């Protein structure tokens, strides 16, 4: 069974502004659900799923199970990328 993220056909280039907002929220929360991430980063849920798919393909995020709730967290590579982006 494919997850809702894997079903998306990605042919877009992410905006650094939006990507930075997503990274900032995940970094601050350590791990967060997709709906909460959408609300806290002020990004449409469907658009967020596209970003998460792109980030997963680039190995910037990981999906974990937090007490039965699927959550997003930054990988080590994502933390390093986030540090570089924050310097811009």
MOZIVEN-V232543 format. One record per pair of residues at least 24 apart in sequence whose ideal C-beta (glycine too) atoms are under 7 Angstrom apart, sorted by the first residue. I is the first residue (numbers start at 1). GAP is how many residues later the second one is. D is the distance in Angstrom with one decimal. If there is no record, write none. Layout:
BEGIN
[[I GAP D] [I GAP D]]
END
This chain:
BEGIN
[[4 45 6.2] [5 44 5.3] [5 47 5.6] [5 48 4.8] [5 51 6.9] [8 41 5.8] [8 42 5.7] [8 45 5.3] [10 40 6.0] [10 43 5.4] [10 44 5.9] [12 38 6.2] [14 37 5.8] [14 40 5.6] [18 25 6.1] [18 33 6.5] [19 32 6.6] [20 65 5.5] [22 29 5.7] [23 59 4.5] [23 62 6.3] [26 46 6.0] [26 47 6.7] [26 48 5.3] [27 47 6.2] [27 55 5.5] [30 43 6.5] [31 33 6.1] [31 35 5.8] [31 40 4.2] [31 41 6.7] [31 42 4.2] [32 39 5.9] [32 40 5.9] [33 36 6.0] [33 37 6.9] [33 38 5.5] [34 38 6.4] [37 35 6.1]]
END
